[in-house]
Structure formats: C-alpha cells, structure tokens
Amino acid sequence: MPGTIQRQPGGGALNIALVLADLGHRPALLASIGQDAAGLELAKAIAARGVITNWLHRDRATDSYIAIEDTDGLVAAIADSRGLESAGLRLLAPLRDGRLGTAHTPFRGPVALDGGLTAAHLAELAAASWLAGVDLRVIPASGGKAARLAPLLQRAGTTFYLNRAEAEILCGTDFPDTQTAARALLARGAGRALVTDGPHPASDADATGVLTTAPPQVKALRVTGAGDCFVAAHMAHEQRGQPRAAALAAALERAAAHVAATDG
C-alpha cells in the first residue's frame, strides 16, 4: 500500500523521557539499547536532547517497533522486544545496586515504568523493597500487554496511566466512560488511576475523588506516542507543584498537540 515511512526514536519510557527533557527536566533512562549502529546512533541522539544515558543496559541489538496508522488511527503494531525481555530486571539494577538506590536507602522520586517487561518480572517488582521509596507511575507497553500489570495493583500507592480499552483489559470488563474505569481501578487496588479515551473526557481518580476533563478537539494526524506525551506532561506539571486539575488539563493539551502535529 502506498504511504509514508518515518523512522524516529521511540518506546514508552524513551518517549516520556524526551518530553520531560523538552519541558526542562533532566530525566534518566533505564533501558536496553544495543551496541549496534542503530543503538549507538540512538544513544547519542537522546543524550543530545537532554536525557541522561549513564545507566543504560547495553546489549548486542537494539529493539524496534513498527506502527501502521491510517486516518482513523492505529491499525496494527509489531514490537521486537527481545533486548528488553532478555535484560529483564537488570535494566533496573541502578535502583538497587547503589548507583541510584538500595534496599536500605531506596531511591526517592518519580519513576515511570513501561509495562513491556514480562509478567513474572512485573510481579517481582510489585514486592520489591528497593522500590519502596519510589513514586511509581505505570504505563502499559500496549493494549495487548495491559493484563500483565495486574500484580502492580497490589503495590500501595502505584499510579496507573491507561486508556479506556487498556483499563477494560486489566479489569476484565467493559466501561462506559473513563470515570467508571478509573473508579474500578481504585477498587482493584490502584493508588491512583488516570484514564484517557481519545477525544472523549479523561479522568484522574484517587482516594480524594475523581476529576474529569475533556481534551482539546483537534484533527488527529498521528496517534503513536500520544499517551506517552500525556504521561510526561502530567508528571512534569505535578513536579512543578500544579494542582491536579491543572496538571490533567496540561497533559491533555500536550497530547492533543502531539496528535495534531504534522512533523515526525
């Protein structure tokens, strides 16, 4: 089929890191990037954009992801995640071996976790003492992997960022709107849940209540990475001390700007 092929840095964790860097933060990326030509190019490019690469796990090959989109959004996607799944929890070694934290002196601060790890690894993380001080923000690697996040629902204080379809997969039931989905995630153990639904209202729920806000209405030209933009902008604005409503609105604006942009 005729179309346009674009090649760019990606992956949930990296997308979040790049947006955080664009917003003036200095995020560190814990990821598996190969020693191949693609990996060397990628590591250099993201460091130049302000992402700390000191603690990357360097493997032989760099993972890749192909997304096929049409005017209605994502049609299909294929992820070659062999490097990620092979490295496993070695990716997070800096959080427990003293470089960033240990079990006795846990790292304290926000950590965005891409749920692309195996179900067994995610279950291990749910009980990890070296994550005790972390403000853990979890995103699914894809709708197909959302169910893997279930063990993390039992980790106190964990924040989940999901779209409505992903929330339905994780909870095993359909939801009419994001408010209902967010409340259901809290009932299943989430400390906080932010649920989006494309052009429809998004919700942020925690023990204090539920906030719901409609996103800006724009013409969607691309969808891949929109959720990551939402997460990064939300984290950035909360780190600046903005109230929940303002952070939610800012995150929706950033995501809308991403899907409406014509550049890569």
Summary of the structure (lengths in Angstrom):
residues: 264
radius of gyration: 17.6
end to end distance: 20.0
largest distance: 56.1
contacts: 817
relative contact order: 0.11
helix: 41%
strand: 22%
